Amino acid sequence: MNSELDGILILSSDADFHAKFERLHLATMRQAVIKADDIRGRVREIIINVGQAGDDALVEFTKRYDGVELKAQELRISKQELRKAYKEIDSKLLGSIRKSIKNVRKYQSEIFIGKKKYAGLKYTPIKRVGICVPGASAPLPSTVIMNAVPAQVAGVKEIAIVSPPRYKGSIHPVILATCYELKIDEVYRVGGAQAVAALTLGTKTIRKVNKIVGPGNQWVQTAKQDVFGFVGIDSVAGPSEVLIIANDKANAVWVAADMLSQAEHCPGSAILFTNSKKLAEKVFAELKKQVGELGRSQETIKCLKEYSGIVVFRNMVEVIAQANDFAAEHLEIQCGRESRKIADKIENAGAIFIGDYSPVAVGDYWAGPSHTLPTGMSAKFFSALSANDFIKGTSIIEYNKKKLVRDAEDIIRLAECEGLDAHARSVKIRQQK
């Protein structure tokens, strides 16, 4: 096991440092779009088939990719199933879910701009939204919370949840119970590109939505990119990744644990940037020790080898510059008293976790910001999902006769400059008595 991970430690003193670092850079990009070219054609075939065959295609793809045979009428989870899952959930777990919902609702309400009034701008909630909830590797009730609660804060009236039937031919009960707690009763046991296609195009069972949000694997994210324009999307959200900036003040045991918490997603990327060779070596040793203690050890080792790295730079200036270029989904800063100062210099990240006591898990489950974040360096132009993503702004323009007379000459001149005579005439005609 030890030798398997030797390649992830990259030192600035290495003769081939730049080549190694470039390979890591490319690997993290591939981690977000791995085999994108290979699967894009198949994703489009799935979308076309769902558009043509509707529910029949969903049933066929669910059998093919999830190994579950369903009838079309079984695609939607019944209200009885939702209620049953809710009644049977562990009471302490339900209590934690409720507290998480409360935290997220409070934070999203505080940052929501839709209730503010601006001259010339009207905000309207998106009417109908689809949420993708992964279910392949583990149940993710937190994803329901982190996507549905911001939508509810924004005033979205219709929310449809899609999730693959990977738990005994259905969706994990804890996901269903979370939906019930949030009063969401439109839940479908379908995942992958076929779920995105159904939400976009509509079938007899699943009505089309206006926007699709949520994390997922390459199939889901590629499908979201392909349907963008027919529906809105949040961002390219997955696979998961963390970049940790740390100096010699950091706790190597904690840094290693935080790296493993993302690598275990499989696929997942975990990277450490530091200016301390001593810390890097300690973290490297801890990774090799801790990974052997995980239940998903082999899968995590694979992600560490393929998509992860520990990189020692000459100074913190280089660390910050490269961190901004990587634009990670999760960016942790564990640099003692320097942590907040360094955070102020970060321009590109989905979410920033400042200090030794702010692991990604705090954001994943509890703090309030959504854990649906841009990945694959797309944090350079995408933002974290929030309640503000579930409203749309409409410009309001209202002139009276006096204002039009005042501005008519300039408007006419600009229209005529563009050769749009009818535009100019629409103003001129109002000047005639």
BELVENTA-V579836 format. One record per pair of residues at least 12 apart in sequence whose C-alpha atoms are under 7 Angstrom apart, sorted by the first residue. I is the first residue (numbers start at 1). GAP is how many residues later the second one is. D is the distance in whole Angstrom. If there is no record, write none. Layout:
<<I | GAP | D> <I | GAP | D>>
This chain:
<<2 | 286 | 6> <5 | 300 | 6> <8 | 297 | 6> <8 | 300 | 7> <8 | 301 | 4> <8 | 302 | 6> <9 | 300 | 6> <9 | 301 | 5> <9 | 302 | 6> <10 | 300 | 6> <10 | 301 | 5> <10 | 302 | 6> <11 | 300 | 6> <11 | 301 | 5> <11 | 302 | 7> <12 | 300 | 6> <12 | 301 | 5> <12 | 302 | 6> <24 | 283 | 7> <24 | 285 | 7> <27 | 279 | 7> <27 | 280 | 5> <28 | 241 | 7> <28 | 279 | 6> <28 | 348 | 7> <29 | 347 | 5> <31 | 276 | 6> <32 | 206 | 7> <32 | 207 | 6> <32 | 343 | 7> <32 | 344 | 5> <33 | 185 | 7> <36 | 186 | 7> <40 | 182 | 7> <43 | 150 | 6> <43 | 176 | 7> <43 | 180 | 6> <46 | 147 | 7> <46 | 148 | 6> <47 | 147 | 6> <47 | 150 | 5> <50 | 144 | 7> <50 | 147 | 6> <50 | 148 | 6> <51 | 150 | 6> <54 | 149 | 5> <54 | 150 | 7> <55 | 17 | 6> <55 | 148 | 6> <55 | 149 | 7> <55 | 150 | 7> <56 | 16 | 7> <58 | 136 | 6> <59 | 12 | 7> <59 | 13 | 6> <62 | 128 | 7> <66 | 99 | 7> <66 | 100 | 7> <68 | 101 | 6> <75 | 113 | 5> <75 | 114 | 5> <75 | 115 | 7> <76 | 111 | 6> <76 | 112 | 4> <76 | 113 | 6> <77 | 110 | 6> <77 | 111 | 6> <77 | 112 | 7> <79 | 106 | 6> <82 | 94 | 5> <82 | 95 | 6> <82 | 98 | 6> <83 | 97 | 7> <85 | 88 | 5> <85 | 89 | 7> <85 | 91 | 6> <85 | 92 | 5> <86 | 91 | 4> <86 | 94 | 7> <89 | 85 | 7> <89 | 88 | 7> <100 | 265 | 7> <100 | 266 | 5> <101 | 44 | 6> <103 | 263 | 7> <103 | 264 | 6> <103 | 265 | 5> <104 | 45 | 7> <104 | 263 | 7> <104 | 264 | 4> <104 | 265 | 6> <105 | 44 | 6> <105 | 45 | 7> <105 | 48 | 7> <107 | 261 | 5> <107 | 262 | 7> <108 | 42 | 6> <108 | 45 | 7> <108 | 260 | 7> <108 | 278 | 7> <108 | 279 | 6> <109 | 44 | 6> <112 | 275 | 6> <112 | 276 | 6> <113 | 275 | 7> <114 | 274 | 7> <114 | 277 | 7> <120 | 275 | 6> <120 | 276 | 4> <120 | 277 | 6> <121 | 272 | 6> <121 | 273 | 6> <121 | 274 | 5> <121 | 275 | 5> <122 | 271 | 6> <122 | 272 | 5> <122 | 273 | 6> <122 | 274 | 7> <123 | 268 | 6> <123 | 269 | 6> <123 | 270 | 5> <123 | 271 | 6> <124 | 267 | 5> <124 | 268 | 5> <124 | 269 | 7> <125 | 29 | 6> <125 | 30 | 6> <125 | 31 | 6> <125 | 265 | 6> <125 | 266 | 4> <125 | 267 | 6> <126 | 30 | 6> <126 | 84 | 7> <126 | 264 | 6> <126 | 265 | 5> <126 | 266 | 7> <127 | 29 | 6> <127 | 30 | 6> <127 | 31 | 6> <128 | 28 | 7> <128 | 29 | 7> <128 | 30 | 5> <128 | 31 | 6> <128 | 81 | 5> <128 | 82 | 5> <128 | 83 | 7> <129 | 29 | 6> <129 | 30 | 5> <129 | 31 | 6> <129 | 80 | 5> <129 | 81 | 6> <129 | 82 | 5> <129 | 83 | 6> <130 | 29 | 6> <130 | 30 | 5> <130 | 31 | 6> <130 | 69 | 6> <130 | 79 | 6> <130 | 81 | 6> <130 | 82 | 5> <130 | 83 | 6> <131 | 16 | 7> <131 | 29 | 6> <131 | 30 | 5> <131 | 31 | 6> <131 | 81 | 6> <131 | 82 | 5> <131 | 83 | 6> <132 | 29 | 6> <132 | 30 | 5> <132 | 31 | 6> <132 | 81 | 6> <132 | 82 | 5> <132 | 83 | 6> <133 | 29 | 6> <133 | 30 | 5> <133 | 81 | 6> <133 | 82 | 7> <134 | 29 | 6> <134 | 30 | 7> <134 | 81 | 7> <134 | 82 | 6> <135 | 28 | 6> <135 | 29 | 6> <135 | 31 | 6> <136 | 30 | 6> <139 | 33 | 6> <139 | 36 | 7> <140 | 35 | 7> <141 | 33 | 6> <141 | 34 | 5> <141 | 37 | 6> <142 | 223 | 6> <146 | 224 | 5> <146 | 225 | 6> <146 | 226 | 7> <147 | 67 | 7> <147 | 223 | 7> <150 | 236 | 6> <150 | 237 | 4> <151 | 236 | 6> <151 | 239 | 6> <153 | 234 | 6> <154 | 233 | 5> <154 | 234 | 7> <154 | 236 | 6> <154 | 237 | 6> <159 | 25 | 7> <159 | 27 | 7> <160 | 26 | 5> <160 | 27 | 6> <161 | 25 | 6> <161 | 26 | 5> <161 | 27 | 6> <162 | 25 | 6> <162 | 26 | 5> <162 | 27 | 6> <162 | 28 | 6> <162 | 29 | 6> <162 | 33 | 7> <163 | 25 | 6> <163 | 26 | 5> <163 | 27 | 5> <163 | 28 | 5> <164 | 25 | 5> <164 | 26 | 5> <164 | 27 | 4> <165 | 24 | 5> <165 | 25 | 6> <170 | 19 | 6> <171 | 18 | 6> <192 | 27 | 6> <192 | 28 | 5> <193 | 26 | 5> <193 | 27 | 5> <193 | 30 | 5> <196 | 24 | 7> <196 | 27 | 6> <196 | 28 | 7> <200 | 27 | 7> <200 | 30 | 7> <200 | 31 | 6> <210 | 21 | 5> <210 | 22 | 6> <211 | 20 | 5> <211 | 21 | 4> <211 | 22 | 6> <212 | 19 | 7> <212 | 20 | 6> <212 | 21 | 5> <212 | 22 | 7> <213 | 20 | 6> <213 | 21 | 5> <214 | 23 | 7> <214 | 158 | 6> <215 | 22 | 5> <215 | 23 | 5> <215 | 157 | 6> <216 | 21 | 7> <216 | 22 | 6> <216 | 23 | 7> <217 | 21 | 6> <217 | 22 | 6> <221 | 15 | 6> <221 | 16 | 7> <234 | 151 | 7> <235 | 139 | 6> <235 | 147 | 6> <236 | 138 | 6> <236 | 139 | 6> <237 | 135 | 6> <237 | 136 | 6> <237 | 137 | 5> <237 | 138 | 5> <238 | 137 | 6> <239 | 28 | 6> <239 | 29 | 6> <240 | 22 | 6> <240 | 25 | 7> <240 | 28 | 5> <240 | 29 | 6> <241 | 21 | 6> <241 | 27 | 6> <241 | 28 | 4> <241 | 29 | 6> <241 | 87 | 7> <241 | 88 | 6> <241 | 89 | 6> <242 | 17 | 7> <242 | 20 | 6> <242 | 27 | 6> <242 | 28 | 5> <242 | 29 | 6> <242 | 86 | 6> <242 | 87 | 6> <242 | 88 | 5> <242 | 89 | 6> <243 | 27 | 6> <243 | 28 | 5> <243 | 29 | 6> <243 | 85 | 6> <243 | 87 | 6> <243 | 88 | 5> <243 | 89 | 6> <244 | 27 | 6> <244 | 28 | 5> <244 | 29 | 6> <244 | 87 | 6> <244 | 88 | 5> <244 | 89 | 6> <245 | 27 | 6> <245 | 28 | 5> <245 | 29 | 6> <245 | 87 | 6> <245 | 88 | 5> <245 | 89 | 6> <246 | 27 | 7> <246 | 28 | 5> <246 | 87 | 6> <246 | 88 | 5> <246 | 89 | 5> <247 | 27 | 6> <247 | 28 | 6> <247 | 29 | 6> <247 | 87 | 7> <247 | 88 | 5> <248 | 28 | 6> <248 | 31 | 6> <249 | 86 | 6> <249 | 87 | 6> <250 | 84 | 6> <250 | 85 | 6> <250 | 86 | 7> <252 | 27 | 6> <252 | 30 | 6> <252 | 31 | 5> <253 | 30 | 7> <253 | 33 | 6> <255 | 28 | 7> <256 | 27 | 5> <256 | 30 | 6> <256 | 31 | 5> <258 | 101 | 7> <259 | 12 | 7> <263 | 37 | 5> <263 | 40 | 6> <263 | 41 | 6> <264 | 32 | 7> <264 | 35 | 7> <264 | 36 | 5> <266 | 33 | 6> <266 | 34 | 6> <266 | 37 | 6> <267 | 36 | 6> <268 | 35 | 6> <269 | 34 | 6> <269 | 38 | 5> <269 | 39 | 5> <270 | 34 | 7> <270 | 38 | 5> <270 | 39 | 7> <271 | 37 | 5> <271 | 38 | 5> <271 | 39 | 6> <272 | 37 | 6> <272 | 38 | 5> <272 | 39 | 6> <273 | 37 | 6> <273 | 38 | 5> <273 | 39 | 6> <273 | 46 | 6> <274 | 37 | 6> <274 | 38 | 5> <274 | 39 | 6> <274 | 45 | 7> <275 | 37 | 5> <275 | 38 | 5> <275 | 39 | 6> <275 | 40 | 5> <275 | 41 | 6> <276 | 36 | 6> <277 | 35 | 6> <280 | 30 | 7> <280 | 32 | 7> <320 | 26 | 7> <324 | 22 | 6> <324 | 23 | 6> <324 | 24 | 5> <326 | 51 | 6> <327 | 21 | 5> <327 | 22 | 5> <327 | 50 | 5> <327 | 51 | 7> <327 | 52 | 5> <327 | 53 | 6> <328 | 21 | 5> <328 | 22 | 6> <328 | 47 | 6> <328 | 49 | 6> <328 | 51 | 7> <329 | 20 | 6> <329 | 21 | 4> <329 | 22 | 6> <329 | 44 | 6> <329 | 45 | 6> <329 | 46 | 5> <329 | 50 | 7> <330 | 19 | 7> <330 | 20 | 6> <330 | 21 | 5> <330 | 22 | 6> <330 | 30 | 7> <331 | 18 | 6> <331 | 20 | 6> <331 | 21 | 5> <331 | 22 | 6> <332 | 20 | 6> <332 | 21 | 5> <332 | 22 | 6> <333 | 20 | 6> <333 | 21 | 5> <333 | 22 | 6> <334 | 20 | 7> <334 | 21 | 5> <334 | 22 | 5> <335 | 20 | 7> <336 | 19 | 7> <339 | 15 | 6> <339 | 16 | 6> <340 | 14 | 6> <348 | 31 | 6> <348 | 32 | 5> <349 | 30 | 5> <350 | 23 | 5> <350 | 24 | 6> <350 | 29 | 5> <350 | 33 | 6> <350 | 34 | 6> <370 | 14 | 7> <370 | 15 | 6> <370 | 16 | 6> <372 | 12 | 6> <372 | 13 | 6> <373 | 12 | 6> <408 | 19 | 6> <412 | 12 | 5> <412 | 15 | 7>>
